[in-house]
């Protein structure tokens, strides 16, 4: 850090903090939970330690006293200060405020939000505050200026909040004063934290407490070996033998060496600066890797979100394609529609026309238009019902398909569980479909009127009228573009379309009929597409509730690179 521009480095770290804070990871992908923990710890350490330290390198050295349950942390702090400033926990787990002991001269450094801004400040000499979300400030003249001690919760507490707070406080330390005992120094939990401290370059000192005199040498040598294996070979070890307490404190002579070392750090500006800069440099060096982990998890979130969006859109795209096929494969010209068509044109005459060939149908058109009134309403209703059923069915299948795909996805399952309504079409969906068909029929009526023009007074036009011609156009729209009869009913359906086409051509001409049919089919599918987009938008709306801003990921990566370049 000797050659860095402090202002440039501070600005880069502030940008990194801002982008990390804005990058939420809401989807339940595989990397989410570990990355959320990393993100929370990163932001906390930046707020609690890195940024405050960068802004005031000359602030007092903060030594956080941490360790396992029953290791004697509080007793050690009381012994170093010479009076009871923090209560040892008799009943485990102990839930209380953390205690920060400082000299009166350094009070200004800790009363504000400079460090640990999320913890409330409490001045309570009696130590009766039990709120773990606060830090109790205790002023004393037993510590030298430039040094503060913070008694942290147990790192292996059965209460998760205590463990998280302990880890947060340790990450805010210039110096971690790790307290363990001869019986528990090899436990796994503290070594996980020691390993992390080593990887991040945190300054560490170890207090080996309650050591039987006869085992002191053996235990100390073994502990020193373990520290070297974890890259902490330079960490000083202070052994405190197992002795009777005096007024609840360790006898003065047994903590004298540790107290002297701490006081020398406080009194030696250069030594204190070395400890501070080593820990700060280690914290800064860890930022890029941690930021990349968060950014990688963010990109996995983006991919998962895009995948969820894609499967829902694909489901409705399939539905639209199926409706398109259903509209022009002739299937709607069967059943009820076919019966109503036969009523309209006459079954026997119609069948004979089909058998005689398309050419002879033209000869019968004149006879068909004899001036008798032709009612197309039953056929129109049957066409409406068939088209509505087709559109409704495929829309409902799309909702079910999309929700099922989400449910099979790790990221989507919680969203469907929270929004079970996604598995079905919206409550008013059938009415929307009926409205769509009515609007489309209105489009067809307008198309017929516009195309008729001067023909509106002709006998052929008047025989059917605009409604009848519109129904014939609907019959043509619902026919196959290249129909291959495969049975009696299919053949009849195909013949229906042929006859409808010839009747329309008799009024408008073949080119106009082809264009009208194309426009009518396109208009119907456009309306169906808009309706399906509206239905699919429900899935997009749920995804909007779990935003993963991709630009913030890029900002985080850029900020991490800037920190690396500036440190």
C-alpha positions in Angstrom: 0.0 0.0 0.0 3.0 2.3 0.2 2.8 3.4 -3.5 -1.0 3.7 -3.7 -3.0 6.8 -4.2 -5.2 6.8 -1.0 -8.0 8.8 -2.6 -8.1 6.7 -5.7 -8.1 3.5 -3.7 -10.9 4.8 -1.4 -13.0 5.7 -4.4 -12.6 2.3 -5.9 -13.5 0.5 -2.7 -16.6 2.8 -2.3 -17.7 1.8 -5.9 -17.2 -1.8 -5.1 -19.2 -1.5 -1.9 -22.1 0.3 -3.7 -22.3 -2.3 -6.5 -22.1 -5.3 -4.2 -24.8 -3.8 -2.0 -27.1 -3.3 -5.1 -26.5 -6.8 -6.5 -29.2 -9.0 -4.9 -29.3 -12.7 -5.6 -33.0 -13.6 -5.3 -33.2 -16.8 -7.3 -32.6 -20.2 -5.6 -29.8 -21.4 -8.0 -27.0 -23.6 -6.7 -24.6 -20.8 -6.1 -27.1 -18.4 -4.5 -26.8 -19.2 -0.8 -23.0 -19.3 -0.5 -22.8 -16.1 -2.6 -25.4 -14.4 -0.5 -23.2 -15.1 2.6 -20.1 -13.9 0.8 -21.9 -10.7 -0.3 -23.3 -10.0 3.2 -19.9 -10.5 4.8 -18.1 -8.5 2.1 -20.5 -5.5 2.6 -20.2 -5.8 6.3 -16.5 -5.9 6.3 -16.3 -2.9 4.0 -18.6 -0.9 6.2 -17.2 -2.1 9.5 -13.5 -2.1 8.7 -12.1 -1.4 5.3 -13.7 1.9 4.5 -13.4 3.3 8.1 -9.7 2.3 8.2 -9.0 3.8 4.7 -10.6 7.0 5.8 -8.6 7.2 9.1 -5.4 5.2 9.1 -4.4 6.9 12.4 -7.5 5.7 14.3 -6.9 3.4 17.4 -6.0 -0.2 16.8 -9.0 -2.4 17.4 -8.2 -5.8 18.8 -11.2 -8.2 18.8 -11.1 -10.9 21.4 -12.7 -14.0 19.9 -12.8 -17.7 20.6 -14.9 -20.8 21.4 -17.5 -21.2 24.1 -16.0 -21.2 27.6 -12.5 -20.3 26.4 -12.4 -17.4 28.9 -12.6 -14.4 26.6 -14.5 -12.1 29.0 -12.4 -13.2 32.0 -9.2 -12.3 29.9 -10.6 -8.9 29.0 -11.5 -8.1 32.6 -8.0 -9.3 33.7 -6.2 -7.1 31.1 -8.3 -4.0 32.2 -8.0 -4.8 35.9 -11.8 -4.7 36.7 -15.0 -6.2 35.5 -16.1 -4.5 32.3 -17.7 -7.5 30.6 -19.7 -10.3 32.2 -18.4 -13.9 31.7 -21.2 -16.1 30.5 -22.2 -18.6 33.2 -25.1 -20.0 31.3 -24.5 -20.9 27.7 -25.3 -19.6 25.2 -24.9 -16.0 26.5 -26.8 -13.4 24.7 -25.7 -9.8 25.4 -24.3 -6.7 23.9 -20.7 -6.9 22.7 -18.3 -4.8 24.9 -15.8 -2.4 23.4 -13.2 -1.1 26.0 -11.2 2.0 25.1 -9.4 4.8 26.8 -11.3 7.9 27.5 -9.0 9.8 25.1 -10.2 7.7 22.2 -13.9 7.9 22.9 -14.5 10.0 19.8 -13.4 7.2 17.5 -16.1 4.8 18.7 -19.2 6.8 19.7 -20.2 7.6 16.1 -20.7 5.3 13.1 -17.1 5.1 12.0 -16.8 1.4 12.7 -19.6 -1.2 13.1 -22.2 1.3 11.9 -25.1 -1.3 12.2 -24.6 -1.7 16.0 -26.2 0.8 18.3 -24.0 2.4 20.9 -24.8 2.0 24.6 -22.9 3.5 27.5 -23.7 1.1 30.4 -21.1 0.6 33.1 -23.3 -1.9 34.9 -23.2 -4.2 31.9 -27.0 -4.9 32.0 -27.6 -4.5 28.3 -28.6 -7.8 26.6 -29.2 -6.5 23.1 -26.9 -8.4 20.7 -27.6 -5.6 18.1 -25.7 -3.1 20.2 -22.2 -2.5 21.4 -21.5 -1.4 25.0 -18.8 1.3 25.2 -16.7 1.2 28.4 -14.0 3.9 28.9 -11.0 3.1 31.1 -7.6 4.5 31.9 -6.2 0.9 32.1 -5.6 0.9 28.4 -3.2 3.1 26.5 -4.4 5.5 23.9 -4.3 4.0 20.5 -5.7 0.6 21.6 -9.3 -0.8 22.0 -10.5 -4.3 23.0 -13.7 -5.7 21.8 -15.2 -8.8 23.5 -17.0 -10.8 20.8 -19.7 -13.5 21.1 -18.6 -17.2 20.9 -17.6 -18.3 17.4 -19.3 -21.7 18.0 -22.4 -20.5 19.8 -25.5 -22.6 19.3 -27.3 -19.3 18.4 -26.7 -18.6 14.8 -27.1 -14.8 15.3 -24.3 -14.9 17.8 -22.0 -16.8 15.4 -22.7 -14.4 12.6 -22.1 -11.4 14.8 -18.8 -12.9 16.1 -17.7 -13.4 12.5 -18.7 -9.9 11.6 -16.7 -8.4 14.6 -13.7 -10.5 13.7 -13.8 -9.2 10.2 -13.8 -5.6 11.6 -10.6 -6.2 13.6 -7.2 -4.8 13.0 -5.9 -7.6 15.2 -7.7 -10.8 16.1 -6.9 -11.9 19.6 -7.9 -15.6 19.4 -8.5 -17.2 22.8 -8.6 -21.0 23.2 -7.8 -23.6 25.8 -5.5 -26.5 26.2 -8.5 -28.8 25.9 -10.0 -27.2 22.8 -7.3 -25.6 20.8 -7.6 -28.3 18.0 -11.4 -27.9 17.5 -12.4 -27.6 13.9 -14.6 -24.4 14.1 -11.9 -22.0 15.3 -9.4 -23.4 12.8 -11.8 -22.7 9.9 -11.8 -19.0 11.0 -8.0 -19.1 11.6 -7.5 -20.4 8.1 -9.7 -17.7 6.7 -7.8 -15.1 8.7 -4.6 -16.5 7.2 -5.9 -16.3 3.6 -7.0 -12.7 4.1 -3.8 -11.6 5.8 -5.4 -10.7 9.1 -3.0 -10.1 12.0 -3.5 -12.7 14.6 -2.3 -13.3 18.1 -3.2 -16.5 20.1 -3.9 -16.8 23.8 -3.6 -20.4 25.0 -5.7 -20.3 28.2 -6.0 -22.6 31.1 -3.0 -24.8 30.3 -1.9 -27.3 33.0 1.7 -26.4 33.9 2.9 -29.9 33.2 1.5 -29.8 29.6 2.5 -26.3 28.8 5.5 -27.1 26.6 3.9 -29.9 24.7 0.6 -28.1 24.0 2.5 -24.9 23.0 4.7 -26.8 20.5 1.8 -28.6 19.0 -0.2 -25.3 18.6 2.8 -23.6 17.0 3.1 -26.4 14.5 -0.6 -26.1 13.6 -0.3 -22.4 13.2 2.7 -22.8 10.8 0.7 -25.3 8.8 -2.0 -22.7 8.3 0.4 -19.9 7.3 0.2 -18.3 10.7 3.7 -19.2 11.9 4.5 -15.5 12.8 1.4 -15.2 15.1 2.6 -14.7 18.7 1.4 -17.2 21.3 0.7 -16.2 24.9 0.2 -19.0 27.3 -1.9 -18.6 30.5 -1.6 -21.4 33.0 -4.5 -23.0 34.8 -4.7 -21.0 38.0 -7.3 -20.0 40.6 -9.0 -16.7 39.8 -8.6 -13.7 42.0 -11.9 -11.7 42.3 -13.0 -13.4 39.1 -9.8 -12.3 37.2 -6.6 -14.0 36.2 -3.7 -13.1 38.5 -1.7 -10.1 37.3 1.5 -12.0 36.7 -0.1 -14.4 34.3 -1.4 -11.8 31.9 1.6 -9.4 32.3 3.3 -10.5 29.1 0.2 -10.2 27.0 -0.6 -6.8 28.5 2.9 -5.6 27.8 2.7 -6.7 24.2 -0.6 -4.9 23.6 0.7 -1.8 25.3 3.8 -1.8 23.2 1.7 -1.9 20.0 -0.4 1.0 21.2 2.7 3.0 22.2 4.8 2.3 19.1 3.2 4.1 16.1 5.3 2.1 13.6 4.5 -1.3 15.1 0.8 -0.3 15.3 0.9 0.9 11.7 2.5 -2.4 10.5 -0.3 -4.4 12.2 -3.0 -2.2 10.7 -1.6 -2.1 7.2 -1.0 -5.8 7.1 -4.6 -6.5 8.0 -5.9 -3.8 5.7 -3.8 -5.0 2.9 -5.0 -8.5 3.4 -8.6 -7.4 3.4 -8.1 -5.4 0.2 -6.4 -8.3 -1.4 -9.4 -10.5 -0.7 -11.9 -8.2 -2.3 -11.4 -9.1 -5.9 -11.8 -12.8 -5.4 -14.9 -12.4 -3.3 -16.4 -9.9 -5.7 -15.8 -12.3 -8.6 -17.6 -15.0 -6.7 -20.6 -12.7 -6.2 -20.5 -11.6 -9.8 -20.3 -15.2 -11.0 -23.3 -16.0 -8.9 -25.0 -13.0 -10.3 -24.4 -14.2 -13.9 -25.8 -17.6 -13.0 -28.9 -15.7 -11.7 -29.2 -13.8 -15.0 -29.0 -17.1 -16.9 -31.5 -18.8 -14.7 -33.9 -15.8 -15.0 -33.5 -15.8 -18.8 -34.2 -19.6 -18.9 -37.4 -19.2 -16.8 -38.5 -16.4 -19.1 -37.6 -18.5 -22.2 -39.6 -21.6 -21.2 -42.7 -19.5 -20.4 -42.5 -17.7 -23.7 -41.8 -21.0 -25.5 -44.9 -22.5 -24.0 -47.1 -19.7 -25.3 -45.3 -19.7 -28.7 -46.1 -23.3 -29.0 -49.7 -22.5 -28.1 -49.8 -19.8 -30.8 -48.3 -22.2 -33.3 -50.9 -24.9 -32.4 -53.7 -22.4 -32.8 -52.3 -21.4 -36.2 -52.3 -25.1 -37.3 -55.7 -25.6 -35.8 -57.1 -22.6 -37.7 -56.1 -23.9 -41.1 -56.0 -27.6 -40.9 -59.8 -28.0 -41.4 -60.4 -29.5 -38.0 -62.8 -26.6 -37.0 -65.0 -27.5 -40.0 -66.2 -30.7 -38.5 -68.8 -31.7 -35.9 -71.2 -28.9 -35.0 -69.8 -26.5 -37.6 -70.2 -29.1 -40.3 -73.8 -29.8 -39.3 -74.7 -26.1 -39.3 -73.0 -25.7 -42.7 -75.1 -28.5 -44.2 -78.2 -26.9 -42.9 -77.2 -23.7 -44.7 -76.4 -25.2 -48.1 -78.4 -28.4 -48.1 -76.8 -31.8 -47.5 -77.9 -33.7 -50.6 -77.2 -30.9 -53.0 -73.9 -30.1 -51.4 -72.7 -33.8 -51.5 -73.7 -34.1 -55.1 -71.8 -30.9 -55.9 -68.7 -32.3 -54.3 -69.1 -35.6 -56.1 -69.6 -34.0 -59.5 -66.4 -32.0 -59.1 -65.5 -28.4 -58.3 -66.2 -27.3 -61.9 -69.9 -28.0 -61.6 -70.3 -26.0 -58.4 -69.9 -22.8 -60.4 -73.0 -23.8 -62.4 -75.0 -24.2 -59.3 -74.1 -20.9 -57.7 -76.7 -19.0 -59.7 -79.4 -21.5 -58.6 -78.2 -21.2 -55.0 -78.7 -17.4 -55.1 -82.4 -17.4 -55.9 -83.2 -14.6 -53.6 -84.4 -16.8 -50.7 -83.3 -15.5 -47.3 -80.3 -17.5 -46.0 -79.7 -17.5 -42.2 -76.0 -17.9 -41.3 -76.4 -17.4 -37.6 -76.2 -21.0 -36.5 -73.1 -21.6 -38.5 -71.6 -18.3 -37.2 -72.3 -19.4 -33.6 -70.7 -22.8 -34.2 -67.6 -21.2 -35.7 -67.4 -18.9 -32.7 -67.6 -21.8 -30.3 -65.1 -23.9 -32.1 -62.5 -21.1 -32.5 -63.0 -20.1 -28.8 -62.5 -23.6 -27.6 -59.3 -23.9 -29.7 -57.8 -20.7 -28.4 -58.9 -21.3 -24.8 -57.6 -24.9 -24.7 -54.1 -24.0 -26.0 -53.8 -21.0 -23.7 -54.7 -23.1 -20.7 -52.2 -25.8 -21.8 -49.5 -23.1 -22.1 -50.0 -21.9 -18.6 -49.8 -25.4 -17.2 -46.8 -26.2 -19.3 -44.9 -23.1 -18.3 -45.7 -23.5 -14.6 -44.7 -27.2 -14.7 -41.3 -26.3 -16.3 -40.7 -23.7 -13.6 -41.7 -26.2 -10.9 -39.0 -28.5 -12.2 -36.4 -25.8 -12.1 -34.5 -25.0 -8.9 -34.9 -21.3 -9.5 -38.5 -21.5 -10.6 -40.0 -23.9 -8.0 -40.1 -21.3 -5.1 -41.7 -18.8 -7.5 -44.5 -21.2 -8.5 -45.0 -22.1 -4.9 -45.4 -18.5 -4.1 -47.6 -17.8 -7.1 -49.7 -21.0 -7.7 -52.1 -19.0 -9.9 -49.5 -19.3 -12.7 -50.5 -22.9 -13.4 -53.9 -21.7 -14.8 -55.1 -19.1 -17.1 -56.3 -15.9 -15.6 -59.8 -16.0 -14.1 -61.3 -13.9 -16.9 -59.5 -15.7 -19.6 -62.5 -17.4 -21.3 -64.3 -14.1 -21.5 -61.2 -12.5 -23.0 -61.3 -15.2 -25.7 -64.9 -14.6 -26.5 -64.2 -10.9 -26.7 -61.3 -11.6 -29.1 -63.6 -13.7 -31.4 -66.2 -10.9 -31.5 -63.6 -8.3 -32.2 -62.1 -10.5 -35.0 -65.6 -11.0 -36.5 -66.0 -7.2 -36.5 -62.7 -7.0 -38.4 -64.1 -9.5 -41.0 -67.3 -7.5 -41.4 -65.4 -4.3 -42.0 -63.1 -6.2 -44.5 -66.2 -7.5 -46.4 -67.8 -4.1 -46.5 -64.6 -2.4 -47.7 -64.0 -5.1 -50.4 -67.6 -5.1 -51.6 -67.5 -1.4 -52.6 -69.8 -0.9 -55.5 -70.9 -4.6 -55.4 -73.2 -4.0 -52.4 -76.2 -3.6 -54.7 -75.6 -6.8 -56.7 -78.0 -9.7 -56.3 -75.2 -12.0 -55.2 -74.1 -9.6 -52.5 -77.7 -9.0 -51.3 -78.5 -12.8 -51.2 -76.0 -13.4 -48.4 -75.5 -9.9 -47.1 -72.5 -8.7 -45.2 -73.0 -11.2 -42.3 -73.4 -14.2 -44.6 -70.3 -13.3 -46.6 -68.4 -12.8 -43.4 -69.4 -16.3 -42.2 -68.3 -17.8 -45.6 -65.0 -16.0 -45.2 -64.6 -17.5 -41.7 -65.3 -21.0 -43.2 -62.5 -20.3 -45.7 -60.1 -19.1 -43.0 -60.6 -22.3 -41.0 -59.8 -24.5 -44.0 -56.5 -26.3 -44.9 -54.2 -24.6 -47.3 -53.4 -27.9 -48.9 -56.2 -30.2 -47.9 -55.9 -34.0 -48.4 -59.2 -35.8 -47.6 -58.7 -38.9 -45.4 -62.3 -39.9 -44.7 -65.9 -39.0 -45.3 -66.2 -36.2 -42.7 -62.8 -34.8 -43.6 -63.8 -34.8 -47.3 -67.0 -33.0 -46.5 -65.1 -30.4 -44.4 -62.7 -29.9 -47.3 -65.6 -29.6 -49.7 -67.2 -27.0 -47.4 -64.1 -24.8 -47.7 -64.1 -25.2 -51.5 -67.7 -24.3 -51.9 -67.3 -21.3 -49.5 -64.4 -20.2 -51.7 -66.3 -20.5 -54.9 -69.3 -18.6 -53.4 -67.0 -15.8 -52.3 -65.2 -15.7 -55.6 -68.6 -15.3 -57.3 -69.0 -12.0 -55.4 -65.4 -10.7 -55.1 -63.2 -12.6 -57.6 -60.5 -15.2 -56.8 -57.6 -12.8 -56.2 -59.6 -10.7 -53.7 -60.8 -13.8 -51.9 -57.3 -15.1 -51.5 -56.1 -11.8 -50.1 -59.1 -11.5 -47.8 -58.6 -15.0 -46.4 -54.9 -14.3 -45.8 -55.7 -11.0 -44.0 -58.4 -12.5 -41.9 -56.3 -15.4 -40.8 -53.4 -13.0 -40.0 -55.7 -10.7 -38.0 -57.0 -13.6 -36.0 -53.5 -14.9 -35.1 -52.4 -11.4 -34.3 -55.2 -11.1 -31.8 -54.4 -14.5 -30.3 -50.7 -13.6 -30.1 -51.6 -10.4 -28.2 -53.8 -12.4 -25.8 -51.2 -15.0 -25.2 -48.6 -12.3 -24.6 -50.9 -10.8 -22.0 -51.2 -14.2 -20.4 -47.4 -14.9 -20.5 -46.8 -11.5 -19.1 -47.9 -12.9 -15.7 -44.8 -15.0 -15.7 -42.6 -12.0 -16.6 -44.3 -10.0 -13.8 -43.2 -12.6 -11.3 -39.7 -12.4 -12.6 -39.8 -8.6 -12.2 -40.2 -9.2 -8.5 -36.8 -10.9 -8.5 -34.6 -8.5 -10.5 -31.0 -9.3 -11.3 -29.6 -6.1 -12.9 -26.9 -7.3 -15.3 -25.3 -3.9 -15.5 -24.6 -4.0 -11.7 -22.7 -7.2 -12.2 -20.5 -5.4 -14.7 -20.0 -2.5 -12.3 -19.0 -4.9 -9.6 -16.4 -6.6 -11.8 -15.1 -3.2 -12.9 -14.8 -1.9 -9.4 -13.0 -5.0 -8.3 -10.5 -4.6 -11.1 -10.0 -0.9 -10.1 -9.4 -1.9 -6.4 -6.7 -4.4 -7.6 -5.1 -1.8 -9.8 -5.2 0.9 -7.0 -4.0 -1.1 -4.0 
